[in-house]
């Protein structure tokens, strides 16, 4: 999985007044949860935005006044109007312990059903994975080329070595739906043409 580095400073005060002042100065308050301890710190909003406002998911190397902590973003609080990040929670990664993290989905290929006039629907933009850090992929790539109209890809059909998914197994990740004027597939069109030719003969 892709990694990025962020630097922060330990917060001397964790009150709301201090947090508001911090945001006015272009910083975001955060906390990293570790083994039975929490570290409250702040980091530059511009640096954090480069990690937050992207479809990618990262393992984050936090440097808090010389202390390095490997982590991932656990939760983000965003302002409902401005979309500014108000607070961010990180979870420290412990060696040998699985992590729960969202991995983005990328659909590849041109579905057969789409070529026949159907519409490709993507119900999930990411899936929640459980795995050791070194087993986590950057993305989940799903080849939809073989999908005919009515075809679906479910969570339990996606297999990545060392990774399990916490989403419902039967949930449909992507599907090709019938659209007006669409044919079910090329094979059936060929069968119909053959039957018509036989009748004419």
C-alpha positions as CSV (number, residue, x, y, z in Angstrom):
1,X,0.0,0.0,0.0
2,X,1.1,3.6,-0.7
3,X,2.8,5.5,2.1
4,X,3.0,9.2,2.9
5,X,4.6,11.1,5.7
6,X,3.0,13.8,7.8
7,X,4.6,15.9,10.5
8,X,2.8,17.3,13.6
9,X,3.4,19.0,16.9
10,X,2.1,17.9,20.3
11,X,-0.8,19.9,21.6
12,X,-0.3,21.6,24.9
13,X,-4.0,22.1,25.4
14,X,-6.9,20.0,24.0
15,X,-9.8,22.3,24.7
16,X,-12.3,23.6,22.2
17,X,-11.0,27.2,22.4
18,X,-7.5,26.0,21.5
19,X,-8.8,23.9,18.6
20,X,-10.6,26.9,17.1
21,X,-7.5,29.1,17.3
22,X,-5.5,26.3,15.7
23,X,-7.9,26.0,12.8
24,X,-7.8,29.8,12.2
25,X,-4.0,29.5,11.9
26,X,-4.3,26.7,9.3
27,X,-3.8,23.7,11.5
28,X,-6.0,20.7,12.2
29,X,-6.2,19.0,15.6
30,X,-5.8,15.2,15.7
31,X,-5.2,12.3,17.9
32,X,-3.4,9.0,17.3
33,X,-4.5,6.0,19.2
34,X,-1.8,3.5,20.2
35,X,-1.4,0.7,22.7
36,X,-3.4,2.0,25.6
37,X,-2.3,5.6,25.0
38,X,-3.4,8.6,23.0
39,X,-1.2,11.4,21.5
40,X,-2.9,14.7,20.8
41,X,-1.2,16.8,18.2
42,X,-1.8,19.2,15.3
43,X,-0.7,19.2,11.7
44,X,-0.9,21.6,8.7
45,X,-4.3,21.6,7.0
46,X,-2.7,21.9,3.6
47,X,-0.6,18.8,4.2
48,X,-3.5,16.8,5.5
49,X,-5.8,17.8,2.6
50,X,-3.4,16.2,0.1
51,X,-4.0,12.8,1.9
52,X,-7.7,13.3,2.7
53,X,-9.1,14.7,-0.5
54,X,-8.0,11.9,-2.8
55,X,-9.5,8.5,-3.8
56,X,-6.4,6.8,-2.6
57,X,-5.8,5.2,0.8
58,X,-2.5,5.5,2.5
59,X,-0.4,4.1,5.3
60,X,0.8,7.3,7.1
61,X,4.2,7.7,8.7
62,X,3.5,10.3,11.4
63,X,6.4,12.3,12.8
64,X,5.4,14.0,16.0
65,X,8.3,16.0,17.3
66,X,10.8,13.3,16.4
67,X,8.6,10.3,17.4
68,X,7.7,8.2,14.4
69,X,4.4,6.4,14.3
70,X,3.1,4.2,11.5
71,X,-0.6,4.7,11.2
72,X,-3.7,5.1,9.1
73,X,-6.7,7.4,9.2
74,X,-9.5,5.9,11.4
75,X,-12.0,8.8,11.3
76,X,-12.4,12.3,9.9
77,X,-14.7,15.0,11.1
78,X,-15.6,17.4,8.3
79,X,-17.5,20.7,8.5
80,X,-21.0,20.2,7.0
81,X,-20.9,23.4,4.9
82,X,-17.3,24.2,4.1
83,X,-16.0,20.6,3.9
84,X,-13.0,21.7,5.9
85,X,-11.4,19.0,8.0
86,X,-12.2,19.8,11.7
87,X,-10.5,16.8,13.4
88,X,-8.8,13.6,12.4
89,X,-8.2,10.3,14.3
90,X,-5.3,8.1,13.4
91,X,-4.8,4.5,14.5
92,X,-1.3,3.2,15.2
93,X,-0.3,0.1,13.3
94,X,1.1,-2.7,15.5
95,X,3.4,-5.1,13.8
96,X,1.8,-8.5,13.3
97,X,-1.7,-7.2,14.0
98,X,-4.3,-6.9,11.2
99,X,-5.7,-3.5,10.4
100,X,-9.2,-2.6,9.1
101,X,-9.1,-0.1,6.3
102,X,-11.1,1.0,3.3
103,X,-9.5,0.1,-0.1
104,X,-10.7,1.9,-3.2
105,X,-12.2,-0.1,-6.1
106,X,-11.2,0.4,-9.7
107,X,-13.3,-1.2,-12.5
108,X,-11.3,-2.2,-15.6
109,X,-12.3,-3.3,-19.1
110,X,-15.4,-2.7,-21.2
111,X,-18.3,-4.9,-20.1
112,X,-19.9,-7.1,-22.8
113,X,-23.3,-6.0,-21.6
114,X,-22.3,-2.3,-22.0
115,X,-21.3,-3.0,-25.6
116,X,-24.8,-4.4,-26.1
117,X,-26.4,-1.2,-24.7
118,X,-26.6,-2.0,-21.0
119,X,-25.5,0.3,-18.2
120,X,-22.6,-0.4,-15.8
121,X,-23.5,0.3,-12.2
122,X,-20.9,0.6,-9.4
123,X,-22.5,0.3,-5.9
124,X,-19.3,0.5,-3.9
125,X,-16.3,2.9,-4.3
126,X,-14.3,1.0,-1.7
127,X,-14.5,-2.1,0.4
128,X,-13.5,-2.5,4.1
129,X,-10.5,-4.9,4.2
130,X,-8.9,-6.7,7.1
131,X,-5.3,-7.7,6.6
132,X,-1.7,-7.3,7.7
133,X,-0.2,-4.1,6.4
134,X,2.1,-5.9,4.0
135,X,-0.8,-7.7,2.4
136,X,-2.9,-4.6,1.7
137,X,-3.1,-3.6,-2.0
138,X,-3.2,0.0,-3.2
139,X,-6.5,-0.7,-5.0
140,X,-9.0,-3.5,-5.7
141,X,-9.1,-4.0,-9.4
142,X,-12.1,-5.7,-10.9
143,X,-12.2,-6.7,-14.5
144,X,-15.8,-6.3,-15.8
145,X,-15.1,-7.3,-19.4
146,X,-17.0,-10.6,-19.2
147,X,-20.1,-9.1,-17.5
148,X,-23.2,-9.5,-19.7
149,X,-26.5,-7.7,-19.1
150,X,-27.8,-8.9,-15.7
151,X,-24.3,-9.9,-14.7
152,X,-23.0,-9.0,-11.2
153,X,-19.9,-9.0,-9.2
154,X,-20.4,-9.7,-5.5
155,X,-18.1,-9.2,-2.6
156,X,-17.6,-12.9,-2.1
157,X,-16.3,-13.2,-5.6
158,X,-13.3,-10.9,-5.0
159,X,-10.3,-12.8,-3.8
160,X,-7.0,-11.2,-2.7
161,X,-4.4,-13.3,-1.0
162,X,-4.2,-12.6,2.7
163,X,-7.1,-10.1,2.6
164,X,-10.7,-10.6,3.9
165,X,-13.5,-8.2,3.4
166,X,-15.9,-7.1,6.1
167,X,-18.7,-6.0,3.8
168,X,-21.8,-8.4,3.4
169,X,-20.6,-11.3,1.2
170,X,-23.6,-11.1,-1.1
171,X,-23.5,-7.4,-1.6
172,X,-23.3,-6.4,-5.3
173,X,-20.2,-4.3,-6.0
174,X,-20.8,-3.8,-9.8
175,X,-23.5,-4.9,-12.2
176,X,-24.7,-4.3,-15.8
177,X,-28.4,-3.4,-16.0
178,X,-30.7,-3.6,-18.9
179,X,-31.2,-0.3,-20.7
180,X,-33.9,0.6,-23.4
181,X,-32.9,-0.8,-26.7
182,X,-30.3,-3.2,-25.2
183,X,-29.9,-6.8,-26.2
184,X,-29.2,-9.4,-23.6
185,X,-26.0,-10.6,-25.3
186,X,-24.4,-11.2,-28.6
187,X,-24.8,-15.0,-28.4
188,X,-28.6,-14.7,-28.2
189,X,-28.7,-12.3,-31.2
190,X,-26.7,-14.8,-33.2
191,X,-29.1,-17.6,-32.2
192,X,-32.1,-15.5,-33.2
193,X,-30.5,-14.7,-36.5
194,X,-29.8,-18.4,-37.1
195,X,-33.4,-19.4,-36.3
196,X,-34.7,-16.8,-38.7
197,X,-32.5,-17.9,-41.5
198,X,-33.6,-21.5,-40.9
199,X,-37.3,-20.6,-41.1
200,X,-36.7,-18.7,-44.4
201,X,-35.0,-21.7,-45.9
